[in-house]
Amino acid sequence: MMAAITDAQRDEVLRLHTQGLSRNAIARETGISTGSVTRICTAAGRAFDRASTKDATRARAADMAQARTALAWRLDEAANNMLDMLGKPFVVFNFGGKDNTFNQATLDTPPVEAVRTIITSAAIVFDKLSRVVESTPEGTGEAESVLDRIEAEFDGEFTDVDDAEFGVTQ
């Protein structure tokens, strides 16, 4: 059972409201829930200025859109770096054995498992970037540019790959 809010706590909430503190700041300061702070202020005929909250929300949304776009560019770069590994010499290695030895070899091209992992990883990045484009009106042009680069990379890198090997049929 929760303790009843005292008159002293109500007075403190109203005093802090008069000082211009936000609902959340008053709740933190007094240890009273945000809902109780709202009810106390509403009962006293007071309201919180929502304009600053709306401005902060818009600013946060813009910051998040910018962060998503920056992440999309980083993912694009990482995916392209992986795709660039296809068709190039590829180092494979192994630790193990009773003597815990290290062995490595350089192959002319990545093995099938590595190719599959690279293609799958790049495809996941492509899928995620597509969702960024669909959900983010800000920066859509930049995200589409990223997707165009990945698509071109796919088109150029996989002309000799048998799609049926990966379950893709035309």
Contact map, one row per residue, 1 for C-alpha under 8 A:
11100000000000000000000000000000000000000000000000000000000000000000000000000000000000000000000000000000000000000000000000000000000000000000000000000000000000000000000000
11110000000000000000000000000000000000000000000000000000000000000000000000000000000000000000000000000000000000000000000000000000000000000000000000000000000000000000000000
11111000000000000000000000000000000000000000000000000000000000000000000000000000000000000000000000000000000000000000000000000000000000000000000000000000000000000000000000
01111100000000000000000000000000000000000000000000000000000000000000000000000000000000000000000000000000000000000000000000000000000000000000000000000000000000000000000000
00111110110000000000000000000000000000000000000000000000000000000000000000000000000000000000000000000000000000000000000000000000000000000000000000000000000000000000000000
00011111110000000000000000000000000000000000000000000000000000000000000000000000000000000000000000000000000000000000000000000000000000000000000000000000000000000000000000
00001111111000000000000000000000000000000000000000000000000000000000000000000000000000000000000000000000000000000000000000000000000000000000000000000000000000000000000000
00000111111100000000000000000000000000000000000000000000000000000000000000000000000000000000000000000000000000000000000000000000000000000000000000000000000000000000000000
00001111111110000000000000000100000000000000000000000000000000000000000000000000000000000000000000000000000000000000000000000000000000000000000000000000000000000000000000
00001111111111000000000000000000000000010000000000000000000000000000000000000000000000000000000000000000000000000000000000000000000000000000000000000000000000000000000000
00000011111111100000000000000000000000000000000000000000000000000000000000000000000000000000000000000000000000000000000000000000000000000000000000000000000000000000000000
00000001111111110000000000000100000000000000000000000000000000000000000000000000000000000000000000000000000000000000000000000000000000000000000000000000000000000000000000
00000000111111111000000001000100000010011000000000000000000000000000000000000000000000000000000000000000000000000000000000000000000000000000000000000000000000000000000000
00000000011111111100000000000000000000011000000000000000000000000000000000000000000000000000000000000000000000000000000000000000000000000000000000000000000000000000000000
00000000001111111110000000000000000000000000000000000000000000000000000000000000000000000000000000000000000000000000000000000000000000000000000000000000000000000000000000
00000000000111111111100001000000000000000000000000000000000000000000000000000000000000000000000000000000000000000000000000000000000000000000000000000000000000000000000000
00000000000011111111111001000000000000001000000000000000000000000000000000000000000000000000000000000000000000000000000000000000000000000000000000000000000000000000000000
00000000000001111111100000000000000000000000000000000000000000000000000000000000000000000000000000000000000000000000000000000000000000000000000000000000000000000000000000
00000000000000111111100000000000000000000000000000000000000000000000000000000000000000000000000000000000000000000000000000000000000000000000000000000000000000000000000000
00000000000000011111110000000000000000000000000000000000000000000000000000000000000000000000000000000000000000000000000000000000000000000000000000000000000000000000000000
00000000000000011111111011000000000000000000000000000000000000000000000000000000000000000000000000000000000000000000000000000000000000000000000000000000000000000000000000
00000000000000001001111111000000000000000000000100000000000000000000000000000000000000000000000000000000000000000000000000000000000000000000000000000000000000000000000000
00000000000000001000111111100000010011000000000100000000000000000000000000000000000000000000000000000000000000000000000000000000000000000000000000000000000000000000000000
00000000000000000000011111110000010000000000000000000000000000000000000000000000000000000000000000000000000000000000000000000000000000000000000000000000000000000000000000
00000000000000000000111111111000000000000000000000000000000000000000000000000000000000000000000000000000000000000000000000000000000000000000000000000000000000000000000000
00000000000010011000111111111101010010000000000000000000000000000000000000000000000000000000000000000000000000000000000000000000000000000000000000000000000000000000000000
00000000000000000000001111111111110010000000000000000000000000000000000000000000000000000000000000000000000000000000000000000000000000000000000000000000000000000000000000
00000000000000000000000111111111000000000000000000000000000000000000000000000000000000000000000000000000000000000000000000000000000000000000000000000000000000000000000000
00000000000000000000000011111110000000000000000000000000000000000000000000000000000000000000000000000000000000000000000000000000000000000000000000000000000000000000000000
00000000100110000000000001111111000000000000000000000000000000000000000000000000000000000000000000000000000000000000000000000000000000000000000000000000000000000000000000
00000000000000000000000000111111100000000000000000000000000000000000000000000000000000000000000000000000000000000000000000000000000000000000000000000000000000000000000000
00000000000000000000000001110111110110000000000000000000000000000000000000000000000000000000000000000000000000000000000000000000000000000000000000000000000000000000000000
00000000000000000000000000100011111110000000000000000000000000000000000000000000000000000000000000000000000000000000000000000000000000000000000000000000000000000000000000
00000000000000000000001101100001111111000000000000000000000000000000000000000000000000000000000000000000000000000000000000000000000000000000000000000000000000000000000000
00000000000000000000000000000000111111100000000000000000000000000000000000000000000000000000000000000000000000000000000000000000000000000000000000000000000000000000000000
00000000000000000000000000000001111111110000000000000000000000000000000000000000000000000000000000000000000000000000000000000000000000000000000000000000000000000000000000
00000000000010000000001001100001111111111000000000000000000000000000000000000000000000000000000000000000000000000000000000000000000000000000000000000000000000000000000000
00000000000000000000001000000000011111111100001000000000000000000000000000000000000000000000000000000000000000000000000000000000000000000000000000000000000000000000000000
00000000000000000000000000000000001111111110000000000000000000000000000000000000000000000000000000000000000000000000000000000000000000000000000000000000000000000000000000
00000000010011000000000000000000000111111111000000000000000000000000000000000000000000000000000000000000000000000000000000000000000000000000000000000000000000000000000000
00000000000011001000000000000000000011111111111000000000000000000000000000000000000000000000000000000000000000000000000000000000000000000000000000000000000000000000000000
00000000000000000000000000000000000001111111111000000000000000000000000000000000000000000000000000000000000000000000000000000000000000000000000000000000000000000000000000
00000000000000000000000000000000000000111111110000000000000000000000000000000000000000000000000000000000000000000000000000000000000000000000000000000000000000000000000000
00000000000000000000000000000000000000011111110000000000000000000000000000000000000000000000000000000000000000000000000000000000000000000000000000000000000000000000000000
00000000000000000000000000000000000000001111111000000000000000000000000000000000000000000000000000000000000000000000000000000000000000000000000000000000000000000000000000
00000000000000000000000000000000000000001111111100000000000000000000000000000000000000000000000000000000000000000000000000000000000000000000000000000000000000000000000000
00000000000000000000000000000000000001001100111110000000000000000000000000000000000000000000000000000000000000000000000000000000000000000000000000000000000000000000000000
00000000000000000000011000000000000000000000011111000000000000000000000000000000000000000000000000000000000000000000000000000000000000000000000000000000000000000000000000
00000000000000000000000000000000000000000000001111111000000000000000000000000000000000000000000000000000000000000000000000000000000000000000000000000000000000000000000000
00000000000000000000000000000000000000000000000111111100000000000000000000000000000000000000000000000000000000000000000000000000000000000000000000000000000000000000000000
00000000000000000000000000000000000000000000000011111110000000000000000000000000000000000000000000000000000000000000000000000000000000000000000000000000000000000000000000
00000000000000000000000000000000000000000000000011111111000000000000000000000000000000000000000000000000000000000000000000000000000000000000000000000000000000000000000000
00000000000000000000000000000000000000000000000011111111100000000000000000000000000000000000000000000000000000000000000000000000000000000000000000000000000000000000000000
00000000000000000000000000000000000000000000000001111111110000000000000000000000000000000000000000000000000000000000000000000000000000000000000000000000000000000000000000
00000000000000000000000000000000000000000000000000111111111000000000000000000000000000000000000000000000000000000000000000000000000000000000000000000000000000000000000000
00000000000000000000000000000000000000000000000000011111111100000000000000000000000000000000000000000000000000000000000000000000000000000000000000000000000000000000000000
00000000000000000000000000000000000000000000000000001111111110000000000000000000000000000000000000000000000000000000000000000000000000000000000000000000000000000000000000
00000000000000000000000000000000000000000000000000000111111111000000000000000000000000000000000000000000000000000000000000000000000000000000000000000000000000000000000000
00000000000000000000000000000000000000000000000000000011111111100000000000000000000000000000000000000000000000000000000000000000000000000000000000000000000000000000000000
00000000000000000000000000000000000000000000000000000001111111110000000000000000000000000000000000000000000000000000000000000000000000000000000000000000000000000000000000
00000000000000000000000000000000000000000000000000000000111111111000000000000000000000000000000000000000000000000000000000000000000000000000000000000000000000000000000000
00000000000000000000000000000000000000000000000000000000011111111100000000000000000000000000000000000000000000000000000000000000000000000100000000000000000000000000000000
00000000000000000000000000000000000000000000000000000000001111111110000000000000000000000000000000000000000000000000000000000000000000000000000000000000000000000000000000
00000000000000000000000000000000000000000000000000000000000111111111000000000000000000000000000000000000000000000000000000000000000000000000000000000000000000000000000000
00000000000000000000000000000000000000000000000000000000000011111111100000000000000000000000000000000000000000000000000000000000000000010110000000000000000000000000000000
00000000000000000000000000000000000000000000000000000000000001111111110000000000000000000000000000000000000000000000000000000000000000000110000000000000000000000000000000
00000000000000000000000000000000000000000000000000000000000000111111111000000000000000000000000000000000000000000000000000000000000000000000000000000000000000000000000000
00000000000000000000000000000000000000000000000000000000000000011111111100000000000000000000000000000000000000000000000000000000000100000000000000000000000000000000000000
00000000000000000000000000000000000000000000000000000000000000001111111110000000000000000000000000000000000000000000000000000000000000000010011000000000000000000000000000
00000000000000000000000000000000000000000000000000000000000000000111111111000000000000000000000000000000000000000000000000000000000000000000000000000000000000000000000000
00000000000000000000000000000000000000000000000000000000000000000011111111100000000000000000000000000000000000000000000000000000000000000000000000000000000000000000000000
00000000000000000000000000000000000000000000000000000000000000000001111111110000000000000000000000000000000000000000000000000000100100000000001001000000000000000000000000
00000000000000000000000000000000000000000000000000000000000000000000111111111000000000000000000000000000000000000000000000000000000000000000001001000000000000000000000000
00000000000000000000000000000000000000000000000000000000000000000000011111111100000000000000000000000000000000000000000000000000000000000000000000000000000000000000000000
00000000000000000000000000000000000000000000000000000000000000000000001111111110000000000000000000000000000000000000000000001000000000000000000000000000000000000000000000
00000000000000000000000000000000000000000000000000000000000000000000000111111111000000000000000000000000000000000000000000001000000000000000000001100100000000000000000000
00000000000000000000000000000000000000000000000000000000000000000000000011111111100000000000000000000000000000000000000000000000000000000000000000000000000000000000000000
00000000000000000000000000000000000000000000000000000000000000000000000001111111110000000000000000000000000000000000000000000000000000000000000000000000000000000000000000
00000000000000000000000000000000000000000000000000000000000000000000000000111111111000000000000000000000000000000000000011001000000000000000000000000100000000000000000000
00000000000000000000000000000000000000000000000000000000000000000000000000011111111100000000000000000000000000000000000001000000000000000000000000000100100000000000000000
00000000000000000000000000000000000000000000000000000000000000000000000000001111111110000000000000000000000000000000000000000000000000000000000000000000000000000000000000
00000000000000000000000000000000000000000000000000000000000000000000000000000111111111000000000000000000000000000000010001000000000000000000000000000000000000000000000000
00000000000000000000000000000000000000000000000000000000000000000000000000000011111111000000000000000000000000000000011001000000000000000000000000000000100010000000000000
00000000000000000000000000000000000000000000000000000000000000000000000000000001111111110000000000000000000000000000000000000000000000000000000000000000000000000000000000
00000000000000000000000000000000000000000000000000000000000000000000000000000000111111111100000000000000000001000000000000000000000000000000000000000000000000000000000000
00000000000000000000000000000000000000000000000000000000000000000000000000000000011111110000000000000000000011000010000000000000000000000000000000000000000010000000000000
00000000000000000000000000000000000000000000000000000000000000000000000000000000000111111000000000000000000111000000000000000000000000000000000000000000000000000000000000
00000000000000000000000000000000000000000000000000000000000000000000000000000000000111111100000000000000000111000000000000000000000000000000000000000000000000000000000000
00000000000000000000000000000000000000000000000000000000000000000000000000000000000010111110000000000000011111000000000000000000000000000000000000000000000000000000000000
00000000000000000000000000000000000000000000000000000000000000000000000000000000000010011111000000000000011111000000000000000000000000000000000000000000000000000000000000
00000000000000000000000000000000000000000000000000000000000000000000000000000000000000001111100000000001111001000000000000000000000000000000000000000000000000000000000000
00000000000000000000000000000000000000000000000000000000000000000000000000000000000000000111110000000001111000000000000000000000000000000000000000000000000000000000000000
00000000000000000000000000000000000000000000000000000000000000000000000000000000000000000011111000000111100000000000000000000000000000000000000000000000000000000000000000
00000000000000000000000000000000000000000000000000000000000000000000000000000000000000000001111100001111000000000000000000000000000000000000000000000000000000000000000000
00000000000000000000000000000000000000000000000000000000000000000000000000000000000000000000111110011110000000000000000000000000000000000000000000000000000000000000000000
00000000000000000000000000000000000000000000000000000000000000000000000000000000000000000000011111111100000000000000000000000000000000000000000000000000000000000000000000
00000000000000000000000000000000000000000000000000000000000000000000000000000000000000000000001111111000000000000000000000000000000000000000000000000000000000000000000000
00000000000000000000000000000000000000000000000000000000000000000000000000000000000000000000000111111000000000000000000000000000000000000000000000000000000000000000000000
00000000000000000000000000000000000000000000000000000000000000000000000000000000000000000000000111111000000000000000000000000000000000000000000000000000000000000000000000
00000000000000000000000000000000000000000000000000000000000000000000000000000000000000000000001111111100000000000000000000000000000000000000000000000000000000000000000000
00000000000000000000000000000000000000000000000000000000000000000000000000000000000000000000011111111110000000000000000000000000000000000000000000000000000000000000000000
00000000000000000000000000000000000000000000000000000000000000000000000000000000000000000000111100011111000000000000000000000000000000000000000000000000000000000000000000
00000000000000000000000000000000000000000000000000000000000000000000000000000000000000000000111000001111100000000000000000000000000000000000000000000000000000000000000000
00000000000000000000000000000000000000000000000000000000000000000000000000000000000000000011110000000111110000000000000000000000000000000000000000000000000000000000000000
00000000000000000000000000000000000000000000000000000000000000000000000000000000000000000011100000000011111000000000000000000000000000000000000000000000000000000000000000
00000000000000000000000000000000000000000000000000000000000000000000000000000000000000001111000000000001111100000000000000000000000000000000000000000000000000000000000000
00000000000000000000000000000000000000000000000000000000000000000000000000000000000000001111000000000000111111100000000000000000000000000000000000000000000000000000000000
00000000000000000000000000000000000000000000000000000000000000000000000000000000000000111100000000000000011111000000000000000000000000000000000000000000000000000000000000
00000000000000000000000000000000000000000000000000000000000000000000000000000000000001111100000000000000001111100000000000000000000000000000000000000000000000000000000000
00000000000000000000000000000000000000000000000000000000000000000000000000000000000011111110000000000000001111111110000000000000000000000000000000000000000000000000000000
00000000000000000000000000000000000000000000000000000000000000000000000000000000000000000000000000000000001011111110000000000000000000000000000000000000000000000000000000
00000000000000000000000000000000000000000000000000000000000000000000000000000000000000000000000000000000000001111111000000000000000000000000000000000000000000000000000000
00000000000000000000000000000000000000000000000000000000000000000000000000000000000000000000000000000000000001111111100000000000000000000000000000000000000000000000000000
00000000000000000000000000000000000000000000000000000000000000000000000000000000000000000000000000000000000001111111110000000000000000000000000000000000000000000000000000
00000000000000000000000000000000000000000000000000000000000000000000000000000000000001000000000000000000000001111111111000000000000000000000000000000000000000000000000000
00000000000000000000000000000000000000000000000000000000000000000000000000000000000000000000000000000000000000011111111100000000000000000000000000000000000000000000000000
00000000000000000000000000000000000000000000000000000000000000000000000000000000000000000000000000000000000000001111111110000000000000000000000000000000000000000000000000
00000000000000000000000000000000000000000000000000000000000000000000000000000000011000000000000000000000000000000111111111000000000000000000000000000000000000000000000000
00000000000000000000000000000000000000000000000000000000000000000000000000000000001000000000000000000000000000000011111111100000000000000000000000000000000000000000000000
00000000000000000000000000000000000000000000000000000000000000000000000000000000000000000000000000000000000000000001111111110000000000000000000000000000000000000000000000
00000000000000000000000000000000000000000000000000000000000000000000000000000010000000000000000000000000000000000000111111111000000000000000000000000000000000000000000000
00000000000000000000000000000000000000000000000000000000000000000000000000000011011000000000000000000000000000000000011111111100000000000000000000000000000000000000000000
00000000000000000000000000000000000000000000000000000000000000000000000000000000000000000000000000000000000000000000001111111110000000000000000000000000000000000000000000
00000000000000000000000000000000000000000000000000000000000000000000000000000000000000000000000000000000000000000000000111111111000000000000000000000000000000000000000000
00000000000000000000000000000000000000000000000000000000000000000000000000110010000000000000000000000000000000000000000011111111100000000000000000000000000000000000000000
00000000000000000000000000000000000000000000000000000000000000000000000000000000000000000000000000000000000000000000000001111111110000000000000000100100000000000000000000
00000000000000000000000000000000000000000000000000000000000000000000000000000000000000000000000000000000000000000000000000111111111000000000000000000000000000000000000000
00000000000000000000000000000000000000000000000000000000000000000000000000000000000000000000000000000000000000000000000000011111111100000000000000000000000000000000000000
00000000000000000000000000000000000000000000000000000000000000000000000100000000000000000000000000000000000000000000000000001111111110000000001001100000000000000000000000
00000000000000000000000000000000000000000000000000000000000000000000000000000000000000000000000000000000000000000000000000000111111111000000000000100000000000000000000000
00000000000000000000000000000000000000000000000000000000000000000000000000000000000000000000000000000000000000000000000000000011111111100000000000000000000000000000000000
00000000000000000000000000000000000000000000000000000000000000000001000100000000000000000000000000000000000000000000000000000001111111110000001000000000000000000000000000
00000000000000000000000000000000000000000000000000000000000000000000000000000000000000000000000000000000000000000000000000000000111111111001001100000000000000000000000000
00000000000000000000000000000000000000000000000000000000000000000000000000000000000000000000000000000000000000000000000000000000011111111000000000000000000000000000000000
00000000000000000000000000000000000000000000000000000000000000000000000000000000000000000000000000000000000000000000000000000000001111111000000000000000000000000000000000
00000000000000000000000000000000000000000000000000000000000000001000000000000000000000000000000000000000000000000000000000000000000111111111000000000000000000000000000000
00000000000000000000000000000000000000000000000000000000000000000000000000000000000000000000000000000000000000000000000000000000000011111111000000000000000000000000000000
00000000000000000000000000000000000000000000000000000000000001001100000000000000000000000000000000000000000000000000000000000000000000011111000000000000000000000000000000
00000000000000000000000000000000000000000000000000000000000000001100100000000000000000000000000000000000000000000000000000000000000000011111111000000000000000000000000000
00000000000000000000000000000000000000000000000000000000000000000000000000000000000000000000000000000000000000000000000000000000000010011111111100000000000000000000000000
00000000000000000000000000000000000000000000000000000000000000000000000000000000000000000000000000000000000000000000000000000000000000000011111110000000000000000000000000
00000000000000000000000000000000000000000000000000000000000000000000100000000000000000000000000000000000000000000000000000000000000000000011111111000000000000000000000000
00000000000000000000000000000000000000000000000000000000000000000000100110000000000000000000000000000000000000000000000000000000100110000011111111100000000000000000000000
00000000000000000000000000000000000000000000000000000000000000000000000000000000000000000000000000000000000000000000000000000000000010000001111111110000000000000000000000
00000000000000000000000000000000000000000000000000000000000000000000000000000000000000000000000000000000000000000000000000000000000000000000111111111000000000000000000000
00000000000000000000000000000000000000000000000000000000000000000000000110010000000000000000000000000000000000000000000000000000100000000000011111111100000000000000000000
00000000000000000000000000000000000000000000000000000000000000000000000000010000000000000000000000000000000000000000000000000100110000000000001111111110000000000000000000
00000000000000000000000000000000000000000000000000000000000000000000000000000000000000000000000000000000000000000000000000000000000000000000000111111111000000000000000000
00000000000000000000000000000000000000000000000000000000000000000000000000000000000000000000000000000000000000000000000000000000000000000000000011111111100000000000000000
00000000000000000000000000000000000000000000000000000000000000000000000000010011000000000000000000000000000000000000000000000100000000000000000001111111110000000000000000
00000000000000000000000000000000000000000000000000000000000000000000000000000000000000000000000000000000000000000000000000000000000000000000000000111111111000000000000000
00000000000000000000000000000000000000000000000000000000000000000000000000000000000000000000000000000000000000000000000000000000000000000000000000011111111100000000000000
00000000000000000000000000000000000000000000000000000000000000000000000000000001001000000000000000000000000000000000000000000000000000000000000000001111111110000000000000
00000000000000000000000000000000000000000000000000000000000000000000000000000000000000000000000000000000000000000000000000000000000000000000000000000111111111000000000000
00000000000000000000000000000000000000000000000000000000000000000000000000000000000000000000000000000000000000000000000000000000000000000000000000000011111111100000000000
00000000000000000000000000000000000000000000000000000000000000000000000000000000000000000000000000000000000000000000000000000000000000000000000000000001111111100000000000
00000000000000000000000000000000000000000000000000000000000000000000000000000000001001000000000000000000000000000000000000000000000000000000000000000000111111110000000000
00000000000000000000000000000000000000000000000000000000000000000000000000000000000000000000000000000000000000000000000000000000000000000000000000000000011111111000000000
00000000000000000000000000000000000000000000000000000000000000000000000000000000000000000000000000000000000000000000000000000000000000000000000000000000001111111000000000
00000000000000000000000000000000000000000000000000000000000000000000000000000000000000000000000000000000000000000000000000000000000000000000000000000000000011111100000000
00000000000000000000000000000000000000000000000000000000000000000000000000000000000000000000000000000000000000000000000000000000000000000000000000000000000001111110000000
00000000000000000000000000000000000000000000000000000000000000000000000000000000000000000000000000000000000000000000000000000000000000000000000000000000000000011111110000
00000000000000000000000000000000000000000000000000000000000000000000000000000000000000000000000000000000000000000000000000000000000000000000000000000000000000001111111110
00000000000000000000000000000000000000000000000000000000000000000000000000000000000000000000000000000000000000000000000000000000000000000000000000000000000000000111111110
00000000000000000000000000000000000000000000000000000000000000000000000000000000000000000000000000000000000000000000000000000000000000000000000000000000000000000111111100
00000000000000000000000000000000000000000000000000000000000000000000000000000000000000000000000000000000000000000000000000000000000000000000000000000000000000000111111100
00000000000000000000000000000000000000000000000000000000000000000000000000000000000000000000000000000000000000000000000000000000000000000000000000000000000000000011111110
00000000000000000000000000000000000000000000000000000000000000000000000000000000000000000000000000000000000000000000000000000000000000000000000000000000000000000011111111
00000000000000000000000000000000000000000000000000000000000000000000000000000000000000000000000000000000000000000000000000000000000000000000000000000000000000000011001111
00000000000000000000000000000000000000000000000000000000000000000000000000000000000000000000000000000000000000000000000000000000000000000000000000000000000000000000000111
